[in-house]
């Protein structure tokens, strides 16, 4: 762990590296200091800038982008600490050089320093440890341990533009410029002091290896009952058995997602899944006529005890659920308008299965049954969309008022969100009779 001595230890270790560099410069009496740059009149004073040598000063600390969020998460959902917080920083230093300009001493020291930084661009664990021991004499209550970090502190020169360098001296230090360069030390870690509580011990471990599965729905079929054949393209109504045909449909735990509702199937095989469109949660109140999306979900059993985890999902496919209706009508009343036209009026009471939601669009379609040959057949359309005040439960019936000028028998259909009810084709589907549902308005 790296405590609050980390930044100071890096600065002292850096100064030690520079001390070795100036010793090789050939400049007599050159030393390395770590004080704030001050006016040149203070050069050579005790605790001030060196008469000849180099001064290192930390002027900026910034978060390290690469390690900024490596400690997340640090807390559990209840707020307890998983691990102490850990932050990472880059340290920016100003190196300024001093000495007799006529003897080129600042430049001699700078040349020795850049040579040393190129040859030894990393603060070794021994150098950091020595720096920490020196700081421990000043702060005996803190234990320096930066040398145990796996990530070594790296030193690299930073190219600053002339404008940036001038601002550094004129704004930060407000003193005359001295020959200088900037250097970055990266990365330095500082650990938090939170008391982390260990997690519960692992009592058992389970390893699961499974091949990838890709369930695919190729077609949606249906059958009227378990004894009837599975047919393609027959109208699907409430109470039918929905049949999903495809590949790799059976999983460890297989369910079907229908419009967001998860349904347990009646029967599952690798090529077929059957669902009864009348079992919970697919009730008349929750499943409306119209277009529906269906998808196969395959859960994986894992853990002790085994629980269902998210596994594989098939492609989404769509089908149309057609409404089923029964129709009765009240006694027909006749009225004569001002132009002498007789109108035959009645209320059609239409029972729906499944129920109609109040936000669905409903059309009533009437087609004349067996019209006489001397005139064309009559056809009528009425918008009977319910408009109750919200919130309102689904409706099992809708009453439609019909007024016709010509009495006749009519076949009745409805469209609910575009899904059209089915006419009774009679006993032979190949030769449909279309005899029901029918009402007589006469």
Phi and psi in degrees as a GROMACS rama.xvg file:
@    title "Ramachandran Plot"
@    xaxis  label "Phi"
@    yaxis  label "Psi"
@TYPE xy
-113.082  119.244  UNK-2
-97.6086  -162.107  UNK-3
-68.411  -10.1624  UNK-4
-80.5805  -5.24052  UNK-5
-59.2953  -50.6989  UNK-6
-64.7738  -44.1241  UNK-7
-63.0498  -38.0278  UNK-8
-65.6366  -37.7312  UNK-9
-65.059  -42.2823  UNK-10
-62.217  -43.7487  UNK-11
-67.1754  -39.3657  UNK-12
-65.3377  -38.7533  UNK-13
-63.4648  -43.7939  UNK-14
-60.1642  -39.4342  UNK-15
-63.4993  -40.0116  UNK-16
-62.4242  -41.9464  UNK-17
-67.5363  -32.9028  UNK-18
-59.8695  -42.3018  UNK-19
-66.1277  -35.0819  UNK-20
-67.7316  -45.5284  UNK-21
-69.8933  -24.5446  UNK-22
-66.2514  -23.5428  UNK-23
-95.6228  3.08377  UNK-24
-80.3158  -19.8303  UNK-25
84.5232  -0.231267  UNK-26
-87.8352  121.867  UNK-27
-68.3077  129.938  UNK-28
77.5805  8.4033  UNK-29
-70.9971  135.843  UNK-30
-133.764  171.199  UNK-31
-117.322  127.192  UNK-32
-119.805  173.375  UNK-33
-141.615  62.4687  UNK-34
-121.322  168.473  UNK-35
-72.5525  134.219  UNK-36
-58.3891  129.837  UNK-37
-125.229  173.19  UNK-38
-54.2431  150.919  UNK-39
-62.8947  -17.7894  UNK-40
-67.8569  -17.1226  UNK-41
-93.8844  2.64756  UNK-42
-66.3098  135.135  UNK-43
83.5537  -0.543049  UNK-44
-82.6005  156.948  UNK-45
-59.4375  129.363  UNK-46
75.5619  8.05089  UNK-47
-108.392  -160.767  UNK-48
-70.232  152.262  UNK-49
-73.957  147.969  UNK-50
-64.8335  -36.0212  UNK-51
-146.388  135.24  UNK-52
140.507  -151.099  UNK-53
-132.427  145.848  UNK-54
-120.241  133.327  UNK-55
-112.392  130.63  UNK-56
-137.039  126.676  UNK-57
-79.5128  115.35  UNK-58
-113.843  -10.345  UNK-59
-154.859  140.245  UNK-60
-126.613  127.206  UNK-61
-133.719  147.983  UNK-62
-62.273  141.387  UNK-63
-81.2286  122.713  UNK-64
-65.6396  -37.445  UNK-65
-69.8964  -34.4906  UNK-66
-110.901  16.3145  UNK-67
-63.1689  -39.3506  UNK-68
-117.68  24.2286  UNK-69
-71.7569  -14.952  UNK-70
-93.3782  3.75396  UNK-71
-85.2735  143.726  UNK-72
-83.7407  154.454  UNK-73
-107.786  -9.63169  UNK-74
-134.057  153.097  UNK-75
-83.9814  178.192  UNK-76
-63.8109  -29.531  UNK-77
-84.2195  1.9956  UNK-78
93.7059  -9.03231  UNK-79
-70.4724  152.56  UNK-80
-82.7964  125.644  UNK-81
-80.2039  -47.0384  UNK-82
-149.964  149.838  UNK-83
-59.6091  149.362  UNK-84
-67.2652  154.141  UNK-85
-144.303  126.062  UNK-86
-118.805  151.412  UNK-87
-125.162  139.929  UNK-88
-137.446  155.879  UNK-89
-109.513  133.299  UNK-90
-107.247  128.731  UNK-91
-106.548  126.183  UNK-92
-117.646  147.143  UNK-93
-104.893  124.494  UNK-94
-105.86  117.974  UNK-95
-116.924  144.856  UNK-96
-119.512  140.382  UNK-97
-135.197  160.803  UNK-98
146.868  -171.026  UNK-99
-76.1893  112.234  UNK-100
-62.728  -34.8634  UNK-101
-65.4585  -26.4404  UNK-102
-98.6743  7.36602  UNK-103
59.9516  28.3301  UNK-104
-64.3253  -43.8535  UNK-105
-57.8747  -39.2181  UNK-106
-73.2142  -35.2021  UNK-107
-62.5004  -43.4126  UNK-108
-66.2692  -41.2612  UNK-109
-61.6449  -43.1405  UNK-110
-60.6608  -40.2831  UNK-111
-66.5081  -36.979  UNK-112
-68.511  -47.6037  UNK-113
-65.6888  -32.868  UNK-114
-64.6491  -41.5638  UNK-115
-67.199  -41.2265  UNK-116
-65.1373  -34.3243  UNK-117
-72.5418  -35.443  UNK-118
-80.5743  -29.6114  UNK-119
-134.175  74.4345  UNK-120
-82.8797  6.30752  UNK-121
-126.504  136.62  UNK-122
-78.8935  110.044  UNK-123
-68.2623  160.775  UNK-124
-63.4224  -33.8911  UNK-125
-66.1744  -42.3057  UNK-126
-66.6776  -41.5269  UNK-127
-66.3679  -39.4004  UNK-128
-63.7956  -43.011  UNK-129
-62.1466  -39.1824  UNK-130
-65.3237  -40.8205  UNK-131
-64.5306  -39.2415  UNK-132
-64.4014  -35.9543  UNK-133
-66.1999  -38.9839  UNK-134
-70.8872  -29.9766  UNK-135
-63.2424  -27.0127  UNK-136
-66.0644  -29.3441  UNK-137
-88.3785  -37.2844  UNK-138
-123.164  79.2865  UNK-139
-67.7445  -19.9267  UNK-140
-78.0174  -15.3583  UNK-141
-103.389  139.227  UNK-142
-104.807  109.744  UNK-143
-73.1281  132.871  UNK-144
-145.476  27.5857  UNK-145
-62.1991  -25.033  UNK-146
-68.235  -15.2228  UNK-147
-83.6732  -6.28447  UNK-148
-66.1876  139.162  UNK-149
-71.1849  -39.6432  UNK-150
-81.3502  115.155  UNK-151
-77.5466  151.66  UNK-152
-80.5197  123.674  UNK-153
-106.676  143.227  UNK-154
-111.502  133.406  UNK-155
-146.845  137.736  UNK-156
-70.0984  142.487  UNK-157
-111.21  119.939  UNK-158
-77.7438  115.217  UNK-159
-105.93  139.54  UNK-160
-68.5602  160.983  UNK-161
-59.4827  -38.3598  UNK-162
-64.714  -42.7753  UNK-163
-64.9988  -40.9493  UNK-164
-66.5612  -37.4044  UNK-165
-67.8858  -37.5156  UNK-166
-65.4103  -36.7028  UNK-167
-60.442  -43.5164  UNK-168
-78.8667  -43.779  UNK-169
-77.5916  -31.0464  UNK-170
-96.6609  -49.5748  UNK-171
-70.8607  -50.7256  UNK-172
-103.359  -22.6681  UNK-173
51.1432  50.5272  UNK-174
-143.665  168.996  UNK-175
-65.7355  146.058  UNK-176
-70.1708  141.175  UNK-177
-122.999  154.091  UNK-178
-51.8023  126.565  UNK-179
-154.359  164.947  UNK-180
-150.31  166.229  UNK-181
-115.888  150.257  UNK-182
-141.829  144.81  UNK-183
-113.631  135.946  UNK-184
-108.958  123.644  UNK-185
-148.736  134.942  UNK-186
-117.88  148.787  UNK-187
-116.454  126.466  UNK-188
-100.238  142.78  UNK-189
-129.916  119.139  UNK-190
-93.0474  149.286  UNK-191
-77.4271  171.959  UNK-192
-108.184  12.4238  UNK-193
-64.0704  147.733  UNK-194
-91.3794  104.004  UNK-195
-80.7009  135.654  UNK-196
-95.1311  128.597  UNK-197
-67.2664  149.741  UNK-198
-74.4185  167.73  UNK-199
-65.3596  145.603  UNK-200
-68.3731  149.718  UNK-201
-82.2714  118.117  UNK-202
-82.6471  -33.6652  UNK-203
-149.528  154.416  UNK-204
-126.36  138.172  UNK-205
-123.548  136.115  UNK-206
-117.045  129.019  UNK-207
-121.633  130.068  UNK-208
-126.506  121.793  UNK-209
-137.646  147.504  UNK-210
-77.7328  151.257  UNK-211
-70.3981  134.887  UNK-212
-115.354  147.337  UNK-213
-130.646  80.8881  UNK-214
-64.453  138.965  UNK-215
-133.065  129.245  UNK-216
-94.2061  116  UNK-217
-91.6336  -35.5356  UNK-218
-155.143  155.926  UNK-219
-116.22  118.01  UNK-220
-115.477  -174.315  UNK-221
-158.474  161.234  UNK-222
-143.026  148.309  UNK-223
-72.5881  -33.9841  UNK-224
-153.759  173.469  UNK-225
-65.4872  -18.5174  UNK-226
-91.5397  -13.2709  UNK-227
-88.7431  159.256  UNK-228
-72.5136  154.724  UNK-229
-83.1893  122.122  UNK-230
-119.006  154.309  UNK-231
-98.3312  142.042  UNK-232
65.907  16.1445  UNK-233
-86.9486  146.963  UNK-234
-58.782  136.571  UNK-235
-100.045  122.206  UNK-236
-123.675  167.081  UNK-237
-62.3085  130.385  UNK-238
101.101  -11.6426  UNK-239
-74.2696  167.651  UNK-240
-99.0076  116.929  UNK-241
-82.206  131.25  UNK-242
-118.803  117.589  UNK-243
-97.7435  120.146  UNK-244
-108.339  135.736  UNK-245
-178.93  -146.977  UNK-246
-133.065  145.419  UNK-247
52.9157  45.6647  UNK-248
-85.8215  -22.4707  UNK-249
-86.9  128.332  UNK-250
-122.679  -174.343  UNK-251
-61.7885  -47.852  UNK-252
-129.582  112.943  UNK-253
-110.97  124.207  UNK-254
-130.589  170.509  UNK-255
-124.516  129.962  UNK-256
-95.7299  117.681  UNK-257
-120.879  108.827  UNK-258
52.0466  41.416  UNK-259
88.0838  -11.2433  UNK-260
-95.1023  131.209  UNK-261
-89.7045  127.49  UNK-262
-122.433  136.008  UNK-263
-83.5714  125.388  UNK-264
-74.7791  160.226  UNK-265
-73.125  -42.3586  UNK-266
-147.525  140.404  UNK-267
-132.951  130.41  UNK-268
-136.439  179.902  UNK-269
-71.5831  -18.8252  UNK-270
-117.905  -10.6599  UNK-271
-144.716  143.671  UNK-272
-132.583  133.392  UNK-273
-116.146  138.542  UNK-274
-131.883  133.35  UNK-275
-89.3033  120.669  UNK-276
-82.4544  51.9529  UNK-277
-158.327  0.528888  UNK-278
-98.5164  151.5  UNK-279
-55.8788  142.474  UNK-280
-87.8364  12.4272  UNK-281
-87.131  70.6363  UNK-282
-99.1426  171.282  UNK-283
-63.7689  -23.7112  UNK-284
-82.0924  -25.7566  UNK-285
-106.023  -16.418  UNK-286
-117.023  109.98  UNK-287
-100.134  161.392  UNK-288
-66.6977  150.361  UNK-289
133.459  -161.901  UNK-290
-87.272  133.915  UNK-291
-130.133  146.673  UNK-292
-102.152  140.05  UNK-293
-134.754  142.87  UNK-294
-149.865  141.934  UNK-295
-92.2217  130.46  UNK-296
-114.205  133.046  UNK-297
-119.481  108.289  UNK-298
-85.5774  158.605  UNK-299
-114.463  133.228  UNK-300
-86.9379  117.802  UNK-301
-144.447  155.831  UNK-302
98.9604  173.905  UNK-303
-131.83  109.854  UNK-304
-69.147  161.758  UNK-305
-65.8142  130.403  UNK-306
-127.81  158.803  UNK-307
-81.8683  127.649  UNK-308
-116.809  160.458  UNK-309
-62.9277  133.774  UNK-310
-123.8  -104.774  UNK-311
-116.146  154.265  UNK-312
-131.34  143.067  UNK-313
-85.8404  179.078  UNK-314
-68.0334  156.313  UNK-315
-89.101  136.22  UNK-316
-128.376  162.41  UNK-317
-126.471  151.123  UNK-318
-144.681  161.832  UNK-319
-107.051  123.704  UNK-320
-93.0111  117.095  UNK-321
-89.0838  139.712  UNK-322
-74.9222  148.716  UNK-323
-108.719  139.973  UNK-324
-134.867  153.285  UNK-325
-126.785  143.119  UNK-326
-128.128  133.757  UNK-327
-130.365  156.506  UNK-328
-134.198  151.813  UNK-329
-76.1572  165.396  UNK-330
-55.2858  141.814  UNK-331
-78.7946  131.7  UNK-332
-111.59  145.554  UNK-333
-112.083  140.662  UNK-334
-135.604  152.163  UNK-335
-116.395  125.881  UNK-336
-85.7102  -175.182  UNK-337
-67.9385  -16.2608  UNK-338
-97.6844  7.67106  UNK-339
82.1741  12.3658  UNK-340
-87.4949  130.844  UNK-341
-88.9834  128.221  UNK-342
-111.669  134.966  UNK-343
-103.945  114.039  UNK-344
-116.56  140.869  UNK-345
-156.536  162.414  UNK-346
-106.601  122.21  UNK-347
-92.3618  123.108  UNK-348
-100.488  111.723  UNK-349
-108.074  120.038  UNK-350
-94.3499  131.83  UNK-351
-110.741  143.545  UNK-352
-142.515  117.506  UNK-353
-73.2668  177.495  UNK-354
-66.8695  161.045  UNK-355
-100.407  126.065  UNK-356
-73.8331  150.995  UNK-357
-69.3986  -15.2428  UNK-358
-101.035  14.7399  UNK-359
-96.6391  148.962  UNK-360
-93.8467  126.589  UNK-361
-123.29  129.526  UNK-362
-118.271  139.564  UNK-363
-103.292  128.079  UNK-364
-118.19  124.351  UNK-365
-117.171  126.95  UNK-366
-124.342  129.255  UNK-367
-63.7211  136.08  UNK-368
-97.9967  124.997  UNK-369
49.7856  63.6416  UNK-370
-69.0527  156.313  UNK-371
-65.1703  156.429  UNK-372
-75.3845  -14.4116  UNK-373
-87.9295  3.23245  UNK-374
-153.344  160.186  UNK-375
-72.8977  158.589  UNK-376
-72.875  143.827  UNK-377
-87.1127  142.974  UNK-378
-138.45  137.2  UNK-379
-133.26  149.947  UNK-380
-134.124  133.131  UNK-381
-130.237  137.4  UNK-382
-86.8781  110.904  UNK-383
-116.049  29.9985  UNK-384
-58.8944  126.778  UNK-385
-70.8014  146.245  UNK-386
-132.481  56.4342  UNK-387
-75.2562  160.747  UNK-388
-71.6453  132.782  UNK-389
-73.8492  155.048  UNK-390
-80.5965  149.116  UNK-391
-140.56  141.644  UNK-392
-73.2938  162.49  UNK-393
-58.504  149.988  UNK-394
-102.056  134.107  UNK-395
-89.5641  -15.2557  UNK-396
-149.47  153.816  UNK-397
-134.96  135.522  UNK-398
-102.141  126.065  UNK-399
-117.2  128.627  UNK-400
-88.0242  127.998  UNK-401
-123.051  132.028  UNK-402
-128.909  118.656  UNK-403
-124.693  148.754  UNK-404
-91.5401  -12.1093  UNK-405
-125.327  117.559  UNK-406
-70.4875  142.17  UNK-407
-172.126  173.456  UNK-408
-92.6937  139.847  UNK-409
-131.489  136.007  UNK-410
-78.9621  140.195  UNK-411
-114.305  128.812  UNK-412
-132.926  159.242  UNK-413
-132.137  155.499  UNK-414
-121.493  122.681  UNK-415
-114.092  109.827  UNK-416
51.6838  39.6485  UNK-417
86.2296  -12.5646  UNK-418
-85.6597  119.068  UNK-419
-95.8356  138.624  UNK-420
-67.8365  161.839  UNK-421
-103.236  136.013  UNK-422
-84.2364  148.08  UNK-423
-71.8722  118.45  UNK-424
-88.1899  -4.32876  UNK-425
89.7662  -173.893  UNK-426
-72.1936  -20.4259  UNK-427
-117.629  100.924  UNK-428
-61.5522  -24.6154  UNK-429
-72.3803  -22.5571  UNK-430
-129.22  74.5613  UNK-431
-66.8998  143.08  UNK-432
-101.648  -25.4261  UNK-433
50.0285  67.2631  UNK-434
-107.53  -6.32843  UNK-435
-156.716  157.85  UNK-436
-73.0324  146.504  UNK-437
-139.523  144.428  UNK-438
-130.508  152.807  UNK-439
-111.698  121.971  UNK-440
-115.36  94.5148  UNK-441
